[in-house]
Amino acid sequence: MPVKVIVGTQWGDEGKGKITDLLSRDMDMVVRYQGGNNAGHTVVIKENTFKLHLIPSGIFYSNVLCVIGNGVVIDPAVLIEEIETLKTKGFSAANLRISSQAHLIFPYHKDLDAAQEKKHEEGRIGTTCRGIGPCYVDKFNRRGIRISDFANEKIFRQKLELNIKEKVYILTNYYGMKVDYSLDKIINEFFSYYHAFKKLIVDESTVLINEAIDQRKKILMEGAQGTMLDVDHGTYPYVTSSSPIAGGACIGAGFGPNKVEEVLGVVKAYVTRVGGGPFPTEIVGGIGDLLREKGGEYGATTGRPRRCGWFDGVVMKHASRTNGLTHLAITKMDVLDSFEEIDICTAYEYEGKKIEYFPTDLTKLEKCVPVYIKMPGWKEDISKTTDYSKLPANAKKYVDKLADLANAKISLISVGAERGQIIKT
């Protein structure tokens, strides 16, 4: 069974782009299975930093077929921009394939996203306002427009006209937003995008993926966001609009769960979160600010500063159960180099009782207080270390504790942003 799934185990931003890029060199296919351009996967190649929002992180290897699956929602302008950026840096997108069943993001989706955040200021979700949520709403409300609809301009026009009428009514009468969408202008714009990437579209990406599985090819499933942002298993409603967990790969790419051989959880050596929502181990000021600056914790998509805190083992256990983790890739270990002591949350205290499971009911979660253990720091620069045996003893103890909390094997440790700053265990 050749399929390996990469998932984020926290609130996203764990460093999945680097890990996917690293593993892709040995793969035949890399598939993005959910999310949209609210993702920001960063890959550093020498002096160049790439921030991929839609294109799979395996795109830098010309022999690897990269697929944007059915479960992804696509802003075609962003897709074209990414393709052009790759070309200017000497990389081709000839090895990219785009599912015809992926849904399209339109201008009204972005306006709805922004309007909802503004209308409900006190209960802001912290969305990127890229239109991802409203696009998924249309998808599940059976109002969505897919890439396959480009094949029949009459049908495309009919669907778009219906959506525009509906969205204008909602935006005007409920949100008080003045909007004026030109049907012909949007059609002309979107068809220009379509013709630019038409040759990359595949009608049956699920057939393409399953044929590769049957041929025992090596396939990597790349998720966006993280487990705690999963619409069913995260900190609802402060979540994304899709399923970034391992099971979401089967749905978004279209293959059976019995094909998965390994689930690799990417976990940051501490925890960060962007936007609103609960964050039990958050540190406001002081150490939190230090982690942000040392780790460069600013959103790859929005540039927003990330909230930072100590490692949360309760979240880790929740992610391990939900995804069926077999292995871990720990990122940003080097950020902790300067600490004398490092805290790890191993449980919560809830109404005087110790609990070790993550309560997804926010009213209960709000009453939870982290229970910490202290681990000794290593006070040594590990950013140039590539041999596990040469890691400081206290760094190994820290890694072992994270593996114990996840009940999974450590396979990779990242000690810097560049490709070569990695330790294989």
The 8 nearest C-alpha neighbors of each residue, nearest first, counted from 0:
[[1, 258, 260, 2, 259, 215, 212, 257],
 [0, 2, 217, 215, 260, 218, 216, 212],
 [3, 1, 259, 218, 260, 219, 0, 258],
 [2, 4, 261, 219, 260, 262, 259, 220],
 [5, 3, 220, 262, 219, 263, 245, 261],
 [6, 4, 263, 221, 220, 264, 262, 222],
 [7, 5, 264, 222, 265, 244, 8, 245],
 [6, 8, 225, 265, 11, 264, 9, 226],
 [7, 9, 226, 318, 225, 266, 264, 265],
 [8, 10, 225, 227, 11, 226, 7, 266],
 [11, 9, 225, 227, 272, 228, 226, 224],
 [10, 12, 225, 224, 13, 9, 7, 272],
 [13, 11, 14, 10, 224, 15, 271, 225],
 [14, 12, 267, 11, 266, 15, 265, 7],
 [15, 13, 16, 12, 17, 330, 18, 265],
 [14, 16, 18, 17, 13, 19, 265, 40],
 [17, 15, 40, 41, 19, 14, 18, 42],
 [16, 18, 20, 42, 19, 15, 14, 21],
 [17, 19, 21, 15, 20, 16, 22, 14],
 [20, 18, 16, 22, 21, 17, 23, 15],
 [21, 19, 17, 23, 57, 56, 18, 22],
 [20, 22, 18, 19, 23, 17, 24, 418],
 [23, 21, 19, 24, 20, 25, 18, 26],
 [24, 22, 26, 57, 20, 25, 21, 19],
 [23, 25, 22, 26, 21, 60, 20, 57],
 [26, 24, 23, 22, 27, 217, 21, 63],
 [27, 25, 23, 217, 28, 24, 218, 63],
 [26, 28, 63, 217, 218, 216, 64, 25],
 [27, 29, 64, 218, 63, 26, 65, 219],
 [28, 30, 219, 65, 218, 220, 57, 66],
 [31, 29, 66, 220, 221, 65, 67, 32],
 [32, 30, 221, 67, 55, 68, 222, 33],
 [31, 33, 251, 68, 252, 70, 248, 71],
 [34, 32, 71, 70, 251, 31, 222, 241],
 [35, 33, 71, 223, 72, 241, 38, 36],
 [34, 36, 72, 37, 71, 73, 53, 38],
 [35, 37, 52, 38, 53, 34, 129, 39],
 [36, 38, 35, 127, 300, 129, 39, 52],
 [39, 37, 36, 52, 223, 35, 224, 40],
 [38, 40, 52, 299, 300, 51, 50, 41],
 [39, 41, 16, 51, 50, 52, 38, 15],
 [40, 42, 50, 16, 49, 39, 51, 17],
 [41, 43, 49, 17, 16, 48, 50, 44],
 [42, 44, 48, 417, 47, 49, 45, 416],
 [45, 43, 47, 46, 48, 417, 418, 42],
 [44, 46, 47, 43, 417, 48, 418, 419],
 [47, 45, 44, 48, 43, 417, 49, 42],
 [48, 46, 44, 45, 43, 49, 88, 42],
 [47, 49, 43, 42, 44, 50, 46, 41],
 [50, 48, 42, 41, 51, 43, 47, 44],
 [51, 49, 41, 40, 39, 52, 42, 299],
 [50, 52, 40, 39, 53, 54, 49, 41],
 [51, 53, 36, 39, 38, 54, 40, 50],
 [54, 52, 36, 51, 35, 55, 78, 38],
 [53, 55, 51, 52, 56, 67, 58, 78],
 [56, 54, 57, 31, 65, 58, 30, 53],
 [55, 57, 20, 58, 16, 19, 54, 51],
 [56, 58, 23, 20, 55, 59, 29, 60],
 [57, 59, 56, 60, 55, 65, 61, 92],
 [60, 58, 57, 61, 90, 56, 20, 91],
 [61, 59, 58, 62, 63, 57, 24, 23],
 [60, 62, 63, 94, 59, 58, 91, 64],
 [61, 63, 60, 64, 27, 94, 24, 26],
 [64, 62, 27, 28, 61, 60, 65, 26],
 [63, 65, 28, 94, 95, 27, 29, 62],
 [66, 64, 95, 29, 28, 30, 55, 94],
 [65, 67, 30, 96, 97, 68, 95, 29],
 [66, 68, 97, 31, 30, 98, 96, 71],
 [69, 67, 32, 252, 98, 70, 31, 71],
 [68, 70, 101, 100, 251, 98, 71, 252],
 [69, 71, 251, 33, 32, 68, 101, 252],
 [72, 70, 33, 34, 69, 101, 35, 68],
 [73, 71, 102, 35, 103, 101, 34, 104],
 [74, 72, 103, 104, 75, 35, 102, 71],
 [73, 75, 104, 77, 76, 103, 78, 72],
 [76, 74, 78, 77, 73, 79, 192, 103],
 [77, 75, 79, 78, 74, 80, 192, 189],
 [76, 78, 80, 75, 74, 79, 81, 36],
 [77, 79, 75, 81, 76, 80, 82, 74],
 [78, 80, 82, 76, 81, 77, 75, 83],
 [79, 81, 77, 83, 78, 82, 84, 76],
 [82, 80, 84, 78, 83, 79, 77, 85],
 [81, 83, 79, 85, 80, 84, 92, 78],
 [82, 84, 86, 80, 85, 81, 79, 87],
 [85, 83, 81, 87, 86, 82, 80, 88],
 [84, 86, 90, 88, 82, 83, 87, 81],
 [87, 85, 90, 83, 89, 88, 84, 91],
 [86, 88, 84, 85, 89, 83, 90, 82],
 [89, 87, 85, 86, 90, 84, 47, 83],
 [88, 90, 86, 87, 85, 91, 84, 59],
 [91, 89, 85, 86, 88, 59, 92, 87],
 [90, 92, 93, 86, 85, 89, 94, 61],
 [91, 93, 94, 95, 82, 90, 58, 85],
 [94, 92, 91, 95, 199, 61, 96, 64],
 [93, 95, 64, 92, 65, 61, 63, 96],
 [96, 94, 65, 92, 93, 66, 64, 199],
 [95, 97, 66, 199, 200, 65, 67, 201],
 [98, 96, 200, 67, 66, 199, 201, 99],
 [97, 99, 100, 68, 201, 204, 101, 69],
 [98, 100, 147, 146, 202, 101, 201, 200],
 [101, 99, 69, 98, 145, 146, 147, 102],
 [100, 102, 69, 145, 98, 99, 71, 72],
 [103, 101, 145, 72, 144, 73, 146, 100],
 [102, 104, 73, 145, 72, 144, 74, 105],
 [103, 105, 74, 73, 134, 108, 130, 72],
 [104, 106, 108, 107, 103, 109, 74, 130],
 [107, 105, 109, 108, 110, 104, 130, 180],
 [108, 106, 110, 109, 105, 111, 166, 163],
 [107, 109, 130, 111, 133, 106, 105, 110],
 [110, 108, 130, 112, 129, 106, 107, 111],
 [109, 111, 107, 113, 112, 108, 114, 106],
 [112, 110, 114, 108, 109, 113, 115, 107],
 [111, 113, 109, 128, 110, 115, 130, 114],
 [112, 114, 110, 116, 128, 111, 115, 117],
 [115, 113, 111, 117, 116, 112, 118, 110],
 [116, 114, 118, 112, 117, 113, 111, 119],
 [115, 117, 113, 119, 114, 123, 118, 120],
 [116, 118, 114, 120, 115, 119, 113, 123],
 [119, 117, 115, 116, 120, 114, 174, 113],
 [118, 120, 116, 122, 117, 121, 123, 115],
 [119, 121, 117, 123, 122, 118, 116, 115],
 [122, 120, 119, 123, 118, 116, 117, 124],
 [121, 123, 119, 120, 124, 116, 275, 125],
 [124, 122, 120, 125, 116, 121, 119, 275],
 [123, 125, 237, 275, 126, 122, 274, 276],
 [126, 124, 274, 275, 123, 127, 273, 237],
 [125, 127, 128, 124, 274, 112, 116, 129],
 [126, 128, 129, 37, 125, 301, 300, 130],
 [129, 127, 112, 126, 113, 130, 109, 131],
 [128, 130, 109, 127, 131, 37, 112, 36],
 [131, 129, 109, 108, 112, 128, 133, 132],
 [130, 132, 134, 129, 133, 35, 135, 72],
 [131, 133, 135, 240, 134, 130, 136, 112],
 [134, 132, 136, 108, 135, 130, 131, 137],
 [135, 133, 131, 137, 136, 132, 104, 108],
 [134, 136, 138, 132, 137, 133, 139, 131],
 [137, 135, 133, 134, 139, 138, 140, 132],
 [138, 136, 143, 142, 140, 134, 135, 139],
 [139, 137, 143, 135, 141, 136, 140, 142],
 [140, 138, 141, 136, 137, 135, 142, 143],
 [139, 141, 137, 138, 142, 136, 143, 135],
 [142, 140, 138, 139, 143, 137, 136, 144],
 [143, 141, 137, 140, 138, 144, 162, 139],
 [142, 144, 138, 137, 141, 145, 102, 134],
 [145, 143, 102, 103, 148, 142, 146, 158],
 [146, 144, 102, 147, 148, 101, 100, 103],
 [145, 147, 99, 148, 149, 101, 100, 102],
 [148, 146, 99, 145, 149, 150, 100, 202],
 [149, 147, 150, 146, 155, 145, 151, 144],
 [148, 150, 147, 151, 146, 152, 155, 193],
 [151, 149, 148, 147, 152, 146, 155, 154],
 [152, 150, 149, 153, 154, 148, 155, 147],
 [151, 153, 155, 154, 149, 156, 150, 148],
 [154, 152, 156, 155, 151, 157, 158, 148],
 [153, 155, 157, 156, 152, 151, 158, 148],
 [156, 154, 152, 158, 148, 153, 157, 159],
 [157, 155, 159, 153, 154, 158, 160, 152],
 [158, 156, 154, 160, 159, 155, 153, 161],
 [159, 157, 161, 155, 160, 156, 154, 162],
 [158, 160, 162, 156, 161, 157, 163, 155],
 [159, 161, 163, 157, 162, 158, 156, 164],
 [162, 160, 158, 164, 159, 163, 157, 165],
 [163, 161, 159, 165, 160, 164, 166, 158],
 [162, 164, 166, 160, 165, 161, 167, 159],
 [165, 163, 167, 161, 162, 166, 168, 160],
 [164, 166, 162, 168, 163, 167, 161, 169],
 [167, 165, 169, 163, 168, 164, 170, 162],
 [168, 166, 170, 164, 169, 165, 171, 163],
 [167, 169, 165, 171, 166, 170, 172, 164],
 [170, 168, 166, 173, 172, 167, 171, 165],
 [169, 171, 174, 167, 176, 168, 173, 172],
 [172, 170, 175, 176, 168, 169, 174, 167],
 [173, 171, 169, 175, 168, 170, 174, 176],
 [172, 174, 169, 175, 170, 171, 168, 176],
 [173, 175, 170, 176, 171, 172, 114, 118],
 [176, 174, 171, 172, 173, 170, 177, 169],
 [177, 175, 171, 170, 174, 178, 114, 172],
 [176, 178, 171, 175, 179, 170, 167, 174],
 [179, 177, 176, 180, 167, 171, 170, 110],
 [178, 180, 181, 177, 167, 163, 182, 107],
 [181, 179, 182, 178, 163, 185, 184, 167],
 [180, 182, 184, 183, 185, 179, 186, 163],
 [181, 183, 185, 184, 180, 186, 160, 159],
 [184, 182, 186, 181, 185, 187, 188, 156],
 [183, 185, 181, 187, 186, 182, 188, 180],
 [186, 184, 188, 182, 187, 183, 189, 181],
 [185, 187, 183, 189, 184, 188, 190, 182],
 [188, 186, 184, 190, 185, 189, 183, 191],
 [189, 187, 185, 191, 186, 190, 184, 192],
 [190, 188, 192, 186, 191, 187, 185, 193],
 [189, 191, 193, 192, 187, 188, 186, 194],
 [190, 192, 188, 194, 189, 193, 187, 195],
 [193, 191, 189, 195, 190, 194, 75, 196],
 [194, 192, 190, 195, 191, 197, 196, 189],
 [193, 195, 197, 191, 192, 196, 190, 198],
 [194, 196, 192, 193, 197, 191, 79, 198],
 [197, 195, 193, 199, 198, 194, 192, 200],
 [198, 196, 194, 199, 193, 200, 195, 192],
 [197, 199, 196, 200, 195, 194, 201, 96],
 [200, 198, 96, 197, 196, 97, 95, 201],
 [201, 199, 97, 197, 198, 96, 98, 99],
 [202, 200, 98, 203, 99, 204, 97, 96],
 [203, 201, 99, 204, 98, 200, 100, 147],
 [202, 204, 206, 205, 201, 207, 98, 99],
 [203, 205, 207, 98, 206, 201, 208, 202],
 [204, 206, 208, 253, 203, 207, 209, 252],
 [207, 205, 209, 203, 204, 208, 210, 211],
 [208, 206, 204, 210, 205, 209, 211, 203],
 [209, 207, 205, 211, 206, 210, 204, 212],
 [210, 208, 212, 206, 211, 207, 205, 213],
 [209, 211, 213, 207, 212, 208, 206, 214],
 [210, 212, 214, 208, 209, 216, 213, 207],
 [211, 213, 209, 215, 214, 210, 216, 208],
 [214, 212, 210, 215, 211, 209, 216, 0],
 [213, 215, 211, 212, 216, 210, 209, 217],
 [216, 214, 212, 213, 1, 211, 217, 0],
 [215, 217, 211, 214, 212, 27, 218, 1],
 [216, 218, 26, 27, 1, 2, 28, 215],
 [219, 217, 28, 2, 29, 26, 27, 1],
 [218, 220, 29, 3, 4, 2, 28, 30],
 [221, 219, 4, 30, 29, 5, 3, 31],
 [222, 220, 31, 5, 30, 219, 4, 32],
 [223, 221, 6, 243, 31, 32, 5, 33],
 [222, 224, 38, 243, 34, 225, 33, 221],
 [223, 225, 11, 243, 38, 7, 228, 10],
 [226, 224, 7, 11, 10, 9, 228, 8],
 [225, 227, 8, 229, 228, 244, 9, 7],
 [226, 228, 233, 10, 9, 229, 225, 234],
 [229, 227, 238, 233, 239, 226, 225, 10],
 [230, 228, 233, 242, 232, 226, 231, 227],
 [229, 231, 238, 240, 241, 239, 233, 232],
 [232, 230, 229, 233, 242, 235, 228, 234],
 [231, 233, 229, 230, 227, 234, 226, 359],
 [234, 232, 227, 229, 228, 235, 230, 231],
 [233, 235, 237, 359, 227, 238, 236, 228],
 [236, 234, 237, 238, 233, 230, 359, 231],
 [235, 237, 238, 234, 124, 230, 276, 233],
 [238, 236, 235, 124, 276, 234, 275, 228],
 [239, 237, 228, 235, 236, 230, 229, 234],
 [238, 240, 228, 241, 230, 229, 237, 132],
 [241, 239, 132, 230, 135, 238, 242, 131],
 [240, 242, 239, 230, 34, 243, 229, 33],
 [241, 243, 247, 229, 244, 230, 33, 240],
 [242, 244, 222, 247, 229, 225, 223, 226],
 [245, 243, 247, 242, 226, 246, 322, 6],
 [246, 244, 322, 247, 248, 4, 6, 243],
 [247, 245, 248, 244, 249, 250, 322, 256],
 [248, 246, 242, 250, 245, 244, 249, 243],
 [247, 249, 251, 246, 250, 32, 245, 252],
 [250, 248, 254, 253, 247, 252, 246, 251],
 [249, 251, 247, 253, 248, 252, 246, 254],
 [250, 252, 70, 32, 248, 69, 253, 33],
 [253, 251, 68, 32, 249, 250, 248, 69],
 [254, 252, 250, 249, 205, 251, 255, 248],
 [255, 253, 249, 252, 209, 256, 250, 205],
 [254, 256, 257, 258, 249, 253, 259, 250],
 [257, 255, 258, 259, 249, 254, 246, 248],
 [256, 258, 255, 259, 0, 260, 254, 2],
 [257, 259, 0, 256, 255, 2, 260, 1],
 [260, 258, 2, 257, 256, 261, 3, 0],
 [259, 261, 0, 2, 3, 1, 258, 262],
 [260, 262, 3, 259, 325, 263, 4, 2],
 [263, 261, 4, 324, 325, 3, 5, 264],
 [264, 262, 326, 5, 327, 324, 4, 325],
 [263, 265, 327, 6, 8, 7, 5, 324],
 [266, 264, 328, 7, 327, 8, 13, 329],
 [267, 265, 329, 13, 8, 328, 330, 264],
 [266, 268, 330, 13, 269, 329, 331, 270],
 [269, 267, 332, 331, 330, 329, 266, 310],
 [268, 270, 310, 309, 267, 308, 271, 311],
 [271, 269, 308, 310, 309, 307, 267, 268],
 [272, 270, 307, 306, 305, 308, 10, 273],
 [271, 273, 306, 305, 10, 307, 274, 270],
 [274, 272, 305, 306, 275, 271, 304, 303],
 [273, 275, 125, 272, 276, 124, 126, 305],
 [276, 274, 125, 124, 237, 123, 273, 277],
 [275, 277, 237, 278, 274, 124, 234, 236],
 [278, 276, 279, 275, 234, 365, 361, 364],
 [277, 279, 281, 280, 276, 272, 308, 306],
 [280, 278, 281, 277, 369, 368, 367, 365],
 [281, 279, 308, 309, 278, 282, 369, 311],
 [282, 280, 308, 278, 307, 279, 283, 306],
 [283, 281, 287, 308, 307, 284, 280, 286],
 [284, 282, 287, 281, 285, 288, 307, 286],
 [283, 285, 288, 287, 286, 282, 289, 307],
 [284, 286, 288, 287, 289, 283, 282, 290],
 [285, 287, 289, 288, 290, 284, 282, 283],
 [286, 288, 282, 307, 284, 290, 285, 289],
 [289, 287, 291, 284, 285, 286, 290, 292],
 [288, 290, 286, 292, 291, 287, 293, 285],
 [289, 291, 287, 293, 288, 292, 294, 286],
 [292, 290, 296, 288, 294, 289, 295, 293],
 [291, 293, 295, 289, 294, 290, 288, 296],
 [294, 292, 290, 295, 291, 334, 289, 296],
 [293, 295, 291, 296, 292, 290, 334, 331],
 [296, 294, 292, 293, 291, 297, 290, 304],
 [297, 295, 291, 294, 305, 304, 292, 298],
 [296, 298, 304, 302, 303, 305, 295, 299],
 [297, 299, 302, 303, 301, 300, 304, 296],
 [300, 298, 39, 302, 301, 297, 50, 41],
 [299, 301, 39, 298, 302, 37, 38, 52],
 [302, 300, 298, 303, 299, 127, 297, 37],
 [301, 303, 298, 297, 299, 300, 304, 305],
 [302, 304, 298, 297, 301, 305, 273, 274],
 [305, 303, 297, 296, 298, 302, 306, 273],
 [306, 304, 273, 296, 272, 297, 271, 307],
 [305, 307, 272, 271, 273, 304, 281, 308],
 [308, 306, 271, 287, 281, 270, 282, 305],
 [309, 307, 281, 282, 280, 270, 287, 269],
 [308, 310, 269, 280, 270, 342, 343, 311],
 [309, 311, 269, 343, 270, 344, 312, 268],
 [312, 310, 344, 314, 313, 343, 309, 315],
 [311, 313, 315, 345, 314, 344, 404, 316],
 [314, 312, 316, 315, 311, 346, 357, 355],
 [313, 315, 317, 312, 311, 316, 318, 357],
 [316, 314, 312, 318, 313, 317, 405, 319],
 [317, 315, 319, 313, 405, 318, 314, 404],
 [316, 318, 314, 320, 315, 319, 321, 357],
 [319, 317, 315, 321, 8, 316, 320, 322],
 [318, 320, 324, 316, 322, 317, 323, 321],
 [321, 319, 317, 323, 318, 322, 316, 324],
 [320, 322, 318, 319, 323, 317, 244, 232],
 [323, 321, 245, 324, 319, 320, 244, 318],
 [322, 324, 320, 319, 321, 325, 262, 245],
 [325, 323, 319, 262, 322, 326, 263, 264],
 [324, 326, 407, 262, 261, 263, 323, 408],
 [327, 325, 408, 263, 407, 409, 324, 410],
 [328, 326, 409, 264, 263, 265, 410, 408],
 [327, 329, 411, 265, 412, 410, 266, 264],
 [330, 328, 412, 266, 267, 265, 413, 268],
 [329, 331, 413, 267, 332, 412, 268, 266],
 [332, 330, 333, 414, 334, 413, 268, 267],
 [333, 331, 414, 334, 268, 330, 335, 413],
 [332, 334, 414, 331, 336, 335, 382, 381],
 [335, 333, 332, 331, 336, 294, 293, 290],
 [334, 336, 333, 337, 332, 338, 376, 331],
 [337, 335, 378, 333, 379, 334, 380, 338],
 [336, 338, 378, 335, 339, 379, 376, 377],
 [339, 337, 376, 340, 336, 335, 378, 341],
 [340, 338, 376, 375, 378, 337, 341, 377],
 [339, 341, 375, 376, 338, 374, 373, 342],
 [342, 340, 374, 373, 376, 375, 338, 343],
 [341, 343, 373, 372, 371, 309, 374, 344],
 [344, 342, 310, 371, 372, 309, 345, 311],
 [343, 345, 371, 311, 370, 312, 369, 346],
 [344, 346, 312, 313, 371, 370, 343, 311],
 [347, 345, 355, 370, 354, 313, 344, 369],
 [348, 346, 369, 370, 354, 368, 367, 353],
 [347, 349, 353, 368, 352, 367, 351, 354],
 [348, 350, 367, 352, 351, 366, 353, 347],
 [351, 349, 352, 348, 366, 367, 353, 368],
 [350, 352, 349, 348, 353, 367, 354, 368],
 [353, 351, 349, 348, 350, 354, 347, 367],
 [352, 354, 348, 347, 349, 346, 351, 355],
 [355, 353, 347, 346, 356, 348, 352, 349],
 [354, 356, 346, 313, 347, 357, 353, 345],
 [355, 357, 354, 313, 358, 317, 316, 346],
 [356, 358, 313, 359, 317, 314, 355, 364],
 [359, 357, 360, 364, 356, 363, 361, 234],
 [358, 360, 234, 361, 357, 233, 364, 235],
 [361, 359, 358, 363, 362, 364, 234, 235],
 [362, 360, 364, 363, 359, 365, 234, 358],
 [363, 361, 365, 364, 360, 366, 359, 358],
 [364, 362, 361, 365, 360, 366, 358, 367],
 [363, 365, 361, 367, 366, 362, 358, 360],
 [364, 366, 362, 363, 367, 361, 277, 279],
 [367, 365, 364, 363, 349, 368, 362, 350],
 [368, 366, 349, 364, 348, 365, 347, 369],
 [367, 369, 348, 347, 370, 366, 349, 279],
 [370, 368, 347, 344, 346, 371, 348, 279],
 [371, 369, 346, 347, 344, 345, 368, 348],
 [372, 370, 344, 343, 342, 345, 369, 373],
 [371, 373, 343, 342, 344, 374, 345, 370],
 [374, 372, 342, 341, 340, 343, 371, 375],
 [373, 375, 341, 340, 342, 376, 372, 397],
 [376, 374, 340, 393, 341, 339, 373, 377],
 [375, 377, 339, 340, 338, 378, 341, 393],
 [376, 378, 393, 379, 394, 391, 336, 375],
 [379, 377, 337, 336, 376, 338, 339, 380],
 [378, 380, 377, 336, 381, 337, 391, 376],
 [381, 379, 382, 336, 333, 378, 383, 337],
 [380, 382, 384, 383, 333, 379, 414, 390],
 [381, 383, 414, 384, 333, 380, 415, 420],
 [384, 382, 381, 385, 420, 414, 380, 415],
 [385, 383, 381, 382, 386, 390, 389, 422],
 [384, 386, 422, 421, 383, 387, 420, 423],
 [387, 385, 388, 389, 384, 422, 390, 423],
 [386, 388, 389, 390, 424, 422, 385, 423],
 [387, 389, 386, 390, 391, 395, 424, 385],
 [390, 388, 387, 386, 391, 384, 385, 392],
 [389, 391, 387, 388, 394, 392, 395, 384],
 [392, 390, 394, 393, 377, 389, 395, 379],
 [393, 391, 395, 394, 396, 390, 377, 389],
 [394, 392, 396, 395, 377, 391, 376, 375],
 [393, 395, 397, 391, 396, 392, 377, 398],
 [396, 394, 398, 392, 393, 397, 399, 391],
 [395, 397, 393, 399, 394, 398, 400, 392],
 [396, 398, 394, 400, 395, 399, 393, 401],
 [399, 397, 395, 401, 400, 396, 394, 402],
 [400, 398, 402, 396, 397, 401, 395, 403],
 [399, 401, 403, 397, 402, 398, 396, 404],
 [400, 402, 404, 398, 403, 399, 405, 397],
 [403, 401, 399, 405, 400, 404, 407, 406],
 [402, 404, 406, 400, 401, 405, 399, 407],
 [403, 405, 401, 402, 406, 312, 316, 400],
 [404, 406, 402, 407, 403, 316, 319, 315],
 [407, 405, 403, 404, 402, 408, 319, 316],
 [408, 406, 326, 325, 405, 402, 324, 327],
 [409, 407, 326, 327, 402, 410, 325, 406],
 [410, 408, 327, 326, 411, 328, 402, 407],
 [409, 411, 424, 327, 328, 423, 326, 408],
 [412, 410, 328, 423, 422, 409, 424, 329],
 [413, 411, 329, 422, 328, 421, 330, 414],
 [412, 414, 421, 330, 415, 331, 420, 329],
 [413, 415, 333, 382, 332, 420, 331, 421],
 [416, 414, 420, 382, 417, 413, 331, 333],
 [415, 417, 43, 420, 418, 414, 17, 413],
 [418, 416, 43, 420, 419, 415, 44, 45],
 [419, 417, 420, 43, 44, 416, 21, 17],
 [418, 420, 417, 421, 385, 415, 416, 422],
 [421, 419, 415, 414, 417, 418, 413, 383],
 [420, 422, 413, 419, 412, 385, 414, 423],
 [423, 421, 385, 412, 411, 386, 387, 413],
 [424, 422, 411, 410, 412, 421, 387, 386],
 [423, 410, 411, 387, 422, 409, 412, 386]]
